[in-house]
Amino acid sequence: MFFDVVENDGIIFLIAFLLISGVLAAKFSSRLGLPSLVLFIGVGLIIGSENLGFIYFDNAGTAQLIGIVALIIILFEGGMQTKWSTVRPVAFPSLSLATFGVFLTSLITGLSVYLILNVTLLEAFLFGAIVGSTDAAAVFAALKERNIKAKMGATLEAESGTNDPMAVFLTLTFIELITNDSASIWILIPSFFWQMGIGLLIGLILGKVASFSINRINLESSGLYPIFAVSFALFSYSAAASIDASGFLAVYVAALIIGNSELTYRYSIFQFNEGFAWMSQILMFVILGLLAFPDEVFQWSVILNGLFISFVLIFIARPVAVFLSTLGMKYTVKEKVFLSWAGLRGAVPIVLATFPIVAGLDNAEMFFNIIFFVVLTSALVQGSTISNVATKLGLMGPVTDTPHHSIELISVAKANAEMIQFQTNRENEVVGKKLYEIDFPNKASVSAIVRDNDLVTPYGDTEIKAGDFIYILVSRKHTDEVKKLLNAKKDNVDSYEDMGKKIKKEDKKKKR
């Protein structure tokens, strides 16, 4: 009994140690200019059996399970943070990159693997399939707090959020072809369309169901709403995966719908998911670091082969895939160069690299070690230079005005009320008016105004200005009325888009 207690205490201590190490690694990663995943993996390598020797971990099946669950959480958080208005214009090119682009990348990389490694053509293409997709966890983490132009960020996020089905399909297909002599690629192709189509459908349905349920259910504690939302992420994946559809695509689509819906306790849900995603990312990369053995990963044969494959992947396969996948689309050469450079590899290839190990393939261990090295190379070379490359290509956007403040509400569910956060702009009808001049419903109260990061106490004669963050406590049955009031536009003020169109028309008239 004593040893059981000691073992359990040790596990709890270990989890605490991993999380503390991960948080500190994330803190120092921004100062060092390195992607946080590199330091997370480094923590796993250091505390593993060949260095400090705290943990001996070689269970690929367990690592695969932890990786899949963590990716669900990360995809869900990333999808909820993605604005549909930003993604919609780049939906088609992102889908092209996520399918045709992954296929081309896998094909070109696979051919290079066939030339330098003593493996069969099918095994080489399996390797290419595993590293063919960009990684959502790496891309989301790399783009956070970087002011990349919205079009570029949306394309990369949408691609990384939807390209996992293609990578998983190709990986499982080649494993099936290698292990089953009677398998045919022509029989397996229809399953890809099943995975994509049904995964998309399940994501759409459960995203709508989740949004409706979150708004309609009246829970006793506000802390239950984020858990309720996350449960739909896990349910979306399992519902799709149980019928051989793409669980990852279902999660991302459901998150996109939920995140772009009007939600009760929206900010509590978002904050919880952000913290949960960070925790999942830390544990996942540390576990993947534990799974790798430095003496095997950093031997000369792995390093040399890994550098060659990384070179092909970064400078040949990815650029060719990007330029061909976006052919005829409205992307400049500079934008295509940036999309090529920002195609980060991360957790997905390492998690997929465990599939051949679980399947018992002959060269599975060699593949895992080289893929691990390729991911580290991608993260170090590409991940640490994204901002510099974007700056040189002129693709840095304006500094985003994100409020670093929050208002916490306690036990509002029982009062059947919610807090609305709204940022004004020059087009809103309420701008320039004093609070007593705005016809708010009786059961609506302006609780706070944040202006230029300063708190303004609201009074009747307080004037609303453009850029203000207004916090309004309102009864739920009057929520739509308040939002309609806040979103009303001034009749005599054109939007920035309309102003831009007018300027272009005037320029054309002058040229004539």
C-alpha positions as CSV (number, residue, x, y, z in Angstrom):
1,M,0.0,0.0,0.0
2,F,2.8,2.4,0.9
3,F,4.5,1.9,-2.5
4,D,1.2,2.5,-4.3
5,V,0.9,5.8,-2.4
6,V,4.5,6.7,-3.2
7,E,4.0,5.9,-6.9
8,N,0.8,8.0,-7.0
9,D,2.5,10.9,-5.3
10,G,5.4,10.6,-7.7
11,I,3.0,10.8,-10.7
12,I,1.3,13.9,-9.3
13,F,4.7,15.5,-8.6
14,L,5.8,14.6,-12.2
15,I,2.7,16.2,-13.8
16,A,3.2,19.3,-11.7
17,F,6.9,19.4,-12.7
18,L,6.1,19.0,-16.4
19,L,3.5,21.8,-16.3
20,I,5.8,24.2,-14.4
21,S,8.6,23.4,-16.8
22,G,6.3,23.9,-19.8
23,V,5.1,27.3,-18.5
24,L,8.6,28.5,-17.9
25,A,9.7,27.2,-21.3
26,A,6.8,29.1,-22.9
27,K,8.0,32.2,-21.1
28,F,11.6,32.0,-22.2
29,S,10.7,30.9,-25.8
30,S,9.5,34.4,-26.7
31,R,12.6,35.9,-25.3
32,L,14.8,33.5,-27.2
33,G,12.8,33.8,-30.4
34,L,12.2,30.1,-30.5
35,P,8.9,28.3,-30.9
36,S,7.6,27.0,-27.6
37,L,7.2,23.5,-28.9
38,V,11.0,23.2,-29.3
39,L,11.5,23.9,-25.6
40,F,8.6,21.6,-24.6
41,I,10.2,18.8,-26.6
42,G,13.5,19.7,-25.0
43,V,12.1,19.3,-21.5
44,G,10.9,15.8,-22.5
45,L,14.3,14.9,-23.9
46,I,16.2,16.2,-20.8
47,I,14.1,14.4,-18.2
48,G,14.0,11.2,-20.2
49,S,15.9,8.0,-19.5
50,E,19.1,9.0,-21.3
51,N,19.7,12.3,-19.6
52,L,18.4,13.0,-16.1
53,G,16.7,9.6,-16.1
54,F,13.5,10.7,-14.3
55,I,11.2,8.7,-16.6
56,Y,11.6,5.8,-18.9
57,F,8.8,6.0,-21.5
58,D,8.6,4.0,-24.7
59,N,4.9,3.3,-25.1
60,A,4.0,4.5,-28.6
61,G,0.3,3.6,-28.1
62,T,0.0,5.8,-25.0
63,A,1.8,8.6,-26.7
64,Q,-0.5,8.3,-29.7
65,L,-3.6,8.5,-27.5
66,I,-2.3,11.5,-25.5
67,G,-1.3,13.2,-28.8
68,I,-4.7,12.7,-30.4
69,V,-6.6,14.1,-27.3
70,A,-4.2,17.1,-27.1
71,L,-4.7,17.8,-30.8
72,I,-8.5,17.8,-30.4
73,I,-8.2,20.4,-27.6
74,I,-5.7,22.5,-29.6
75,L,-7.8,22.3,-32.8
76,F,-10.9,23.2,-30.9
77,E,-9.3,26.3,-29.3
78,G,-7.8,27.4,-32.6
79,G,-11.1,27.0,-34.5
80,M,-13.0,28.9,-31.9
81,Q,-10.5,31.8,-32.2
82,T,-10.8,31.9,-36.0
83,K,-13.2,34.5,-37.4
84,W,-15.4,33.1,-40.2
85,S,-15.3,36.6,-41.9
86,T,-11.5,36.2,-42.2
87,V,-11.5,32.6,-43.2
88,R,-14.3,32.7,-45.8
89,P,-12.3,34.6,-48.5
90,V,-9.5,32.1,-48.3
91,A,-11.6,28.9,-47.8
92,F,-11.0,27.5,-51.3
93,P,-7.2,28.1,-51.5
94,S,-6.9,26.7,-47.9
95,L,-8.8,23.6,-48.9
96,S,-6.6,23.2,-52.0
97,L,-3.5,23.4,-49.9
98,A,-5.0,21.0,-47.4
99,T,-5.7,18.3,-50.0
100,F,-3.8,18.7,-53.3
101,G,-0.9,20.5,-51.5
102,V,-0.5,17.8,-48.9
103,F,-0.6,15.2,-51.7
104,L,2.1,17.0,-53.7
105,T,4.3,17.5,-50.6
106,S,4.0,13.9,-49.7
107,L,4.8,12.7,-53.2
108,I,7.9,14.9,-53.7
109,T,9.2,14.2,-50.2
110,G,8.6,10.4,-50.6
111,L,10.6,10.4,-53.8
112,S,13.6,12.0,-52.0
113,V,13.3,9.5,-49.2
114,Y,13.3,6.6,-51.8
115,L,16.5,8.0,-53.2
116,I,18.5,8.2,-50.0
117,L,17.1,5.6,-47.7
118,N,17.2,1.8,-48.3
119,V,13.4,1.4,-48.3
120,T,10.7,0.3,-50.7
121,L,8.7,2.9,-52.7
122,L,5.6,2.3,-50.6
123,E,7.6,2.9,-47.4
124,A,9.1,6.1,-48.9
125,F,5.6,7.4,-49.7
126,L,4.5,6.5,-46.2
127,F,7.3,8.7,-44.8
128,G,6.2,11.5,-47.2
129,A,2.6,11.2,-46.0
130,I,3.6,11.4,-42.4
131,V,5.4,14.7,-42.9
132,G,3.2,16.0,-45.6
133,S,0.8,18.2,-43.6
134,T,1.4,21.4,-41.7
135,D,0.7,21.2,-38.0
136,A,-2.2,23.1,-36.3
137,A,-0.5,23.2,-32.9
138,A,2.7,24.6,-34.4
139,V,1.0,27.1,-36.7
140,F,-1.5,28.4,-34.1
141,A,1.4,28.8,-31.6
142,A,3.7,30.5,-34.1
143,L,1.1,33.0,-35.3
144,K,-0.1,34.1,-31.9
145,E,1.1,37.5,-30.8
146,R,2.6,38.0,-34.4
147,N,0.9,40.7,-36.5
148,I,1.0,38.7,-39.7
149,K,-1.5,40.1,-42.3
150,A,-5.0,38.6,-41.8
151,K,-5.1,37.0,-45.2
152,M,-1.9,35.1,-44.6
153,G,-2.8,34.1,-41.0
154,A,-6.3,32.9,-42.0
155,T,-4.9,30.8,-44.9
156,L,-2.3,29.1,-42.7
157,E,-4.7,28.5,-39.9
158,A,-7.5,27.2,-42.1
159,E,-5.0,24.9,-44.0
160,S,-3.5,23.5,-40.8
161,G,-6.9,23.0,-39.3
162,T,-8.2,21.0,-42.3
163,N,-5.2,19.2,-43.7
164,D,-5.0,16.4,-41.0
165,P,-7.6,14.3,-42.8
166,M,-5.5,14.1,-45.9
167,A,-2.3,13.2,-44.0
168,V,-4.1,10.6,-41.8
169,F,-5.7,9.1,-45.0
170,L,-2.4,8.8,-46.8
171,T,-0.6,7.4,-43.8
172,L,-3.2,4.7,-43.1
173,T,-3.5,4.0,-46.8
174,F,0.2,3.3,-47.2
175,I,0.3,1.3,-44.0
176,E,-2.6,-0.8,-45.4
177,L,-0.9,-1.3,-48.7
178,I,2.4,-2.3,-47.0
179,T,0.8,-4.8,-44.6
180,N,-2.0,-6.2,-46.8
181,D,-1.0,-7.6,-50.2
182,S,-4.7,-7.7,-51.3
183,A,-5.3,-4.0,-50.6
184,S,-5.7,-1.7,-53.6
185,I,-5.4,2.1,-53.6
186,W,-8.4,2.4,-56.0
187,I,-10.6,0.7,-53.3
188,L,-9.2,3.1,-50.6
189,I,-9.8,6.4,-52.6
190,P,-13.6,6.5,-51.9
191,S,-12.9,6.4,-48.2
192,F,-11.1,9.7,-48.5
193,F,-14.2,11.4,-49.8
194,W,-16.2,9.7,-47.1
195,Q,-13.8,11.0,-44.4
196,M,-13.9,14.5,-45.7
197,G,-17.6,14.7,-46.5
198,I,-19.0,13.0,-43.3
199,G,-16.4,14.7,-41.1
200,L,-17.5,18.1,-42.4
201,L,-21.2,17.2,-42.0
202,I,-20.8,16.0,-38.4
203,G,-18.8,19.1,-37.6
204,L,-21.6,21.4,-39.0
205,I,-24.4,19.5,-37.2
206,L,-22.6,19.3,-33.8
207,G,-21.4,22.8,-34.0
208,K,-25.0,24.0,-34.4
209,V,-26.2,21.7,-31.7
210,A,-23.5,22.9,-29.3
211,S,-24.1,26.6,-29.9
212,F,-27.9,26.1,-29.4
213,S,-27.3,23.9,-26.2
214,I,-24.9,26.3,-24.6
215,N,-27.3,29.2,-25.0
216,R,-30.4,27.3,-23.9
217,I,-29.2,25.4,-21.0
218,N,-29.2,27.1,-17.6
219,L,-26.3,25.6,-15.5
220,E,-25.8,26.2,-11.8
221,S,-22.2,27.3,-12.2
222,S,-20.5,29.4,-14.9
223,G,-17.6,27.1,-14.7
224,L,-19.6,24.3,-16.3
225,Y,-20.1,26.1,-19.6
226,P,-16.5,25.7,-20.8
227,I,-16.5,22.0,-19.8
228,F,-19.8,21.6,-21.7
229,A,-18.2,23.2,-24.8
230,V,-15.1,21.0,-24.7
231,S,-17.3,17.9,-24.3
232,F,-18.7,18.7,-27.8
233,A,-15.1,18.8,-29.2
234,L,-14.4,15.3,-27.9
235,F,-17.9,14.1,-29.0
236,S,-17.4,15.5,-32.5
237,Y,-14.1,13.6,-32.9
238,S,-15.5,10.3,-31.5
239,A,-18.7,10.6,-33.5
240,A,-16.8,11.0,-36.7
241,A,-14.0,8.5,-36.0
242,S,-16.5,5.8,-35.0
243,I,-17.9,5.7,-38.5
244,D,-14.4,6.1,-40.2
245,A,-14.8,9.8,-40.9
246,S,-12.3,12.5,-40.1
247,G,-12.6,13.4,-36.4
248,F,-10.1,16.2,-36.7
249,L,-12.0,17.9,-39.5
250,A,-15.2,17.5,-37.5
251,V,-13.6,19.2,-34.4
252,Y,-12.3,22.1,-36.4
253,V,-15.6,22.8,-38.2
254,A,-17.6,22.5,-35.0
255,A,-15.2,24.9,-33.3
256,L,-15.5,27.4,-36.2
257,I,-19.3,27.4,-35.9
258,I,-19.3,27.6,-32.1
259,G,-16.7,30.4,-32.0
260,N,-18.6,32.5,-34.5
261,S,-21.9,32.1,-32.7
262,E,-23.2,34.4,-30.0
263,L,-22.6,32.4,-26.8
264,T,-23.6,32.7,-23.2
265,Y,-20.4,33.0,-21.1
266,R,-18.4,33.4,-24.3
267,Y,-15.3,34.9,-22.6
268,S,-15.2,32.3,-19.9
269,I,-15.4,29.6,-22.5
270,F,-12.6,31.2,-24.6
271,Q,-10.3,31.8,-21.6
272,F,-10.8,28.2,-20.3
273,N,-10.1,26.8,-23.8
274,E,-6.9,28.9,-24.2
275,G,-5.5,27.6,-20.9
276,F,-6.6,24.0,-21.6
277,A,-5.0,24.2,-25.0
278,W,-1.7,25.4,-23.5
279,M,-1.8,22.6,-21.0
280,S,-2.5,20.0,-23.7
281,Q,0.3,21.4,-25.9
282,I,2.8,21.3,-23.0
283,L,1.9,17.7,-22.1
284,M,1.8,16.5,-25.7
285,F,5.2,17.8,-26.7
286,V,6.8,16.8,-23.5
287,I,5.4,13.3,-23.9
288,L,6.6,13.2,-27.5
289,G,10.0,14.3,-26.3
290,L,10.0,11.5,-23.7
291,L,9.2,9.0,-26.4
292,A,12.4,9.9,-28.4
293,F,15.8,8.7,-27.2
294,P,18.5,11.3,-27.9
295,D,21.2,8.7,-28.6
296,E,19.0,7.4,-31.4
297,V,17.7,10.7,-32.8
298,F,21.1,12.5,-32.8
299,Q,23.2,9.9,-34.4
300,W,25.0,11.0,-37.6
301,S,23.0,8.8,-40.0
302,V,19.7,10.3,-38.7
303,I,21.1,13.9,-38.7
304,L,22.5,13.7,-42.3
305,N,19.4,12.0,-43.7
306,G,17.1,14.3,-41.6
307,L,18.9,17.4,-42.9
308,F,18.6,16.3,-46.5
309,I,14.9,15.5,-46.2
310,S,14.3,18.7,-44.3
311,F,16.0,20.7,-47.1
312,V,13.8,18.9,-49.8
313,L,10.7,19.5,-47.6
314,I,11.3,23.2,-46.8
315,F,12.9,24.4,-50.1
316,I,11.4,22.1,-52.8
317,A,8.3,20.1,-51.8
318,R,6.4,22.7,-49.8
319,P,7.1,25.6,-52.3
320,V,6.1,23.5,-55.3
321,A,2.9,22.4,-53.5
322,V,2.0,25.9,-52.6
323,F,2.6,27.5,-56.0
324,L,0.7,24.7,-57.8
325,S,-2.1,24.5,-55.3
326,T,-2.8,28.3,-55.5
327,L,-2.4,28.5,-59.2
328,G,-4.8,31.1,-60.7
329,M,-5.8,32.3,-57.2
330,K,-5.3,35.9,-55.9
331,Y,-2.0,35.4,-54.2
332,T,1.1,37.4,-55.0
333,V,4.5,35.8,-55.4
334,K,5.6,37.2,-52.1
335,E,2.5,35.8,-50.4
336,K,3.2,32.3,-51.9
337,V,6.8,32.5,-50.7
338,F,5.6,33.3,-47.2
339,L,3.0,30.4,-47.3
340,S,5.8,28.1,-48.4
341,W,8.1,29.2,-45.5
342,A,5.4,29.1,-42.8
343,G,4.4,25.5,-43.4
344,L,5.5,24.3,-40.0
345,R,5.8,20.7,-39.0
346,G,5.0,19.8,-35.4
347,A,3.0,17.3,-33.3
348,V,0.9,15.8,-36.1
349,P,3.9,14.2,-38.0
350,I,5.4,12.9,-34.7
351,V,2.0,11.4,-33.6
352,L,1.5,9.9,-37.1
353,A,5.0,8.5,-36.9
354,T,3.8,6.3,-34.0
355,F,1.3,4.6,-36.4
356,P,4.0,2.5,-38.2
357,I,5.4,1.6,-34.8
358,V,2.0,0.4,-33.5
359,A,1.5,-1.5,-36.8
360,G,4.9,-3.2,-36.4
361,L,6.5,-2.1,-39.6
362,D,10.1,-3.0,-40.2
363,N,11.6,0.5,-40.5
364,A,9.2,2.2,-38.1
365,E,11.9,3.1,-35.5
366,M,14.2,4.6,-38.1
367,F,11.2,6.6,-39.5
368,F,10.3,7.9,-36.1
369,N,13.8,9.1,-35.3
370,I,14.3,10.9,-38.7
371,I,10.8,12.4,-38.6
372,F,11.5,13.7,-35.1
373,F,14.6,15.3,-36.3
374,V,12.8,16.8,-39.3
375,V,10.2,18.3,-37.0
376,L,12.8,19.9,-34.8
377,T,14.6,21.3,-37.9
378,S,11.3,22.8,-39.2
379,A,10.5,24.3,-35.9
380,L,14.0,25.8,-35.4
381,V,14.6,27.1,-38.9
382,Q,11.1,28.1,-40.0
383,G,9.3,28.7,-36.7
384,S,12.0,31.1,-35.3
385,T,12.1,33.2,-38.5
386,I,8.4,33.6,-39.4
387,S,8.2,37.3,-38.3
388,N,11.5,38.2,-40.0
389,V,10.4,36.6,-43.3
390,A,7.0,38.3,-43.1
391,T,8.7,41.7,-42.4
392,K,11.1,41.3,-45.3
393,L,8.2,40.4,-47.6
394,G,6.1,43.3,-46.4
395,L,3.4,41.0,-45.0
396,M,3.2,42.3,-41.5
397,G,-0.2,43.7,-40.6
398,P,-1.1,46.5,-38.2
399,V,-0.7,46.0,-34.5
400,T,-4.0,44.4,-33.3
401,D,-5.9,46.3,-30.6
402,T,-6.6,43.5,-28.2
403,P,-7.9,44.5,-24.8
404,H,-5.8,43.2,-21.9
405,H,-8.6,43.4,-19.4
406,S,-11.6,41.3,-18.3
407,I,-14.6,41.4,-16.2
408,E,-15.6,38.4,-14.2
409,L,-19.2,37.7,-13.3
410,I,-20.3,35.4,-10.5
411,S,-23.6,33.4,-10.4
412,V,-25.1,35.4,-13.2
413,A,-26.7,32.2,-14.6
414,K,-29.2,32.2,-11.7
415,A,-30.0,35.8,-12.5
416,N,-30.6,34.9,-16.1
417,A,-28.4,37.7,-17.3
418,E,-25.1,38.1,-19.2
419,M,-22.4,40.6,-19.8
420,I,-22.0,41.9,-23.4
421,Q,-18.6,43.2,-24.5
422,F,-18.7,45.5,-27.5
423,Q,-16.0,47.6,-29.2
424,T,-17.2,50.7,-31.0
425,N,-15.9,52.1,-34.3
426,R,-16.6,55.4,-36.1
427,E,-19.5,53.7,-38.1
428,N,-21.6,52.9,-35.0
429,E,-24.6,55.2,-34.3
430,V,-23.9,55.2,-30.6
431,V,-20.5,56.9,-31.1
432,G,-20.6,60.6,-30.2
433,K,-23.7,60.1,-28.1
434,K,-24.0,60.4,-24.3
435,L,-25.2,57.4,-22.4
436,Y,-28.5,59.1,-21.4
437,E,-29.2,59.7,-25.1
438,I,-29.0,56.0,-26.0
439,D,-32.3,54.1,-25.8
440,F,-31.1,51.0,-23.8
441,P,-33.8,48.6,-22.5
442,N,-34.8,49.0,-18.9
443,K,-33.0,45.8,-17.8
444,A,-29.6,46.8,-19.4
445,S,-26.9,48.6,-17.5
446,V,-23.5,49.9,-18.8
447,S,-21.2,48.5,-16.1
448,A,-17.8,49.8,-17.5
449,I,-16.1,51.5,-20.4
450,V,-12.4,50.8,-21.2
451,R,-10.8,53.5,-23.3
452,D,-7.1,53.3,-24.2
453,N,-6.6,50.6,-21.5
454,D,-8.0,53.0,-18.9
455,L,-11.2,52.3,-17.0
456,V,-13.9,55.0,-17.5
457,T,-16.7,55.0,-14.9
458,P,-19.9,55.3,-16.8
459,Y,-22.3,58.2,-16.0
460,G,-25.3,59.5,-17.8
461,D,-23.3,62.3,-19.5
462,T,-20.4,60.0,-20.5
463,E,-19.8,60.3,-24.2
464,I,-19.1,57.1,-26.2
465,K,-16.0,57.4,-28.5
466,A,-14.7,55.2,-31.3
467,G,-12.6,52.3,-30.0
468,D,-14.3,52.1,-26.6
469,F,-14.9,48.7,-25.1
470,I,-18.3,48.9,-23.5
471,Y,-19.5,46.3,-21.0
472,I,-23.2,46.0,-20.6
473,L,-25.0,43.8,-18.1
474,V,-28.4,42.8,-19.6
475,S,-31.2,40.4,-19.1
476,R,-30.9,37.5,-21.6
477,K,-34.2,38.2,-23.2
478,H,-33.1,41.7,-24.1
479,T,-29.6,40.6,-25.4
480,D,-30.6,40.7,-29.1
481,E,-32.2,44.1,-28.7
482,V,-29.0,45.6,-27.1
483,K,-26.8,44.0,-29.8
484,K,-29.0,45.4,-32.5
485,L,-28.8,48.8,-30.9
486,L,-25.0,48.7,-30.6
487,N,-24.5,47.5,-34.2
488,A,-26.7,50.2,-35.8
489,K,-24.7,52.2,-38.3
490,K,-24.7,55.9,-38.9
491,D,-26.5,56.8,-42.2
492,N,-24.0,59.5,-43.1
493,V,-20.8,57.5,-42.5
494,D,-19.4,55.1,-45.0
495,S,-17.6,52.0,-44.0
496,Y,-13.9,51.8,-44.7
497,E,-14.6,49.3,-47.5
498,D,-17.1,51.6,-49.1
499,M,-14.7,54.5,-48.8
500,G,-12.0,52.5,-50.5
501,K,-14.4,51.6,-53.4
502,K,-15.4,55.3,-53.8
503,I,-11.7,56.4,-53.9
504,K,-10.9,53.8,-56.6
505,K,-13.9,54.9,-58.6
506,E,-12.8,58.6,-58.3
507,D,-9.2,57.6,-59.4
508,K,-10.6,55.8,-62.5
509,K,-12.7,58.8,-63.4
510,K,-9.6,61.1,-63.1
511,K,-7.5,58.8,-65.3
512,R,-10.2,58.9,-68.0
